Amino acid sequence: MKVLVTGGGGFLGFALVKALIARGHNVSTFQRGKYPALEKLSVTCHTADRIDFETQDVWIEQLAKHMQGCDVVFHTAAKAGVWGKARDYENANEIYTQGVIRACRWAKVQRLIYTSSPSVVYHGRDESGIDESVPYPQQFLAHYPRTKAAAEQRVLQANDAELATVALRPHLIWGPGDHHLVPRIVERAKKGKLKLVGSGANLVDSTYIENAVHAHLCAMERLSIGAACAGKAFFISNGEPLAMADLINRILLAAGLPPVMRTVSPRVAYAAGAVLEMIYHLLRIEREPIMTRFVARQLSTEHWFDLTAAKRDLGYEPIVSTDQGMEQLAASLKSNTKSSV
């Protein structure tokens, strides 16, 4: 099967590319920038060093050429994070996704699998066992969930008799090779800046990297025009909610670090986030504040999901338990520490 992956140099994209190659698929990627590790694989890398979002037809036509003959397109590329210019998020998440959809149509690709996020339906409150019937909120606390929600809606609306689409919402992807969640927790802990927001008893789902990849492969197998999963979004996780404190401390344990004990109240964290956002905006500071309103709410509320729909329509079942994942993460971090000495 011929497959194209956008964002093949990212954490999920790279793991997905390796899994597809291992299964004998003909894989190509499209991403901005060069990734030496990706280029070493048996994959055709298409690099767009600069995408001019003002002249969309140029890069969309280029992308469509790379999609020619593809059976499936995985769109994992995105601008993540909780801080930055609105326009940057809109370009990378909304406009880029619209371009991917257009390119799929030009190249007559029939299957598009989009990597979304549970944050697209986050209302700032506890999400305890929610399913996909939860609507999008009217307001968002950050540009990332706002633009991802807009992109997800575009993808699902594009589902029709010529193009089958599906959106997957993996929550907190982690594991060996992670360059976002795990490093942030470890770095803040080493600097003595890590605190729990609230008691840390709030239950949170997470997704081990192999489970996230597995969900995408399941979608590839089940997705077709008119399929039960077509035109729908699905929550993805390990299906093992942990207390926030437990999740963070297990990651710290894997890194050989002591557990986090210090706490800050949710109200104080939210207020601090609001003040820091205002100061950073006024001073035009580009780096991310240590706290934002979105992060304060995310860290202090529950996020665990009903996986019934994913199991029924995608045939998804987690293949690696949280315990097994933590063991693999610890081994990876230990190996990286030794190699850097």
LINURLIN-V763711 format. One record per residue. PHI is phi in whole degrees, 0 to 359 (none if undefined). Layout:
PHI
PHI
This chain:
none
264
227
240
240
276
72
295
271
281
302
291
303
295
296
293
301
298
293
294
297
299
267
85
277
273
247
230
229
222
204
273
87
251
231
307
297
292
291
280
278
278
216
270
262
253
247
247
297
215
252
273
287
278
242
297
303
296
283
291
296
298
296
299
297
290
275
306
82
285
274
217
239
257
254
258
293
190
261
264
97
237
215
148
285
303
297
297
292
296
294
290
259
279
295
299
294
301
295
298
298
298
297
301
292
299
273
61
287
256
224
232
247
253
270
257
204
298
295
292
241
280
259
88
241
300
245
252
68
287
243
286
282
296
282
290
286
280
228
237
267
204
290
301
297
297
284
291
295
297
293
300
297
299
297
292
291
283
297
203
284
246
225
267
234
209
239
252
240
289
253
49
286
214
141
303
94
297
238
229
295
299
300
295
296
295
297
294
296
295
272
73
252
270
222
277
265
88
284
85
276
295
284
223
277
216
226
293
305
294
290
297
296
302
299
292
291
298
298
299
288
269
285
198
297
86
291
299
272
296
77
235
250
221
286
228
197
287
71
227
301
238
298
307
298
294
299
297
289
289
293
296
298
298
269
75
245
289
291
279
243
285
228
221
291
303
294
294
297
294
296
297
298
296
294
296
299
297
295
295
294
296
270
56
278
275
292
287
296
293
214
228
298
298
296
300
290
298
284
252
243
277
217
219
231
280
265
306
295
296
291
285
269
254
72
277
220
305
254
231
285
298
300
296
297
295
297
291
295
299
296
294
295
295
296
295
295
296
290
271
282
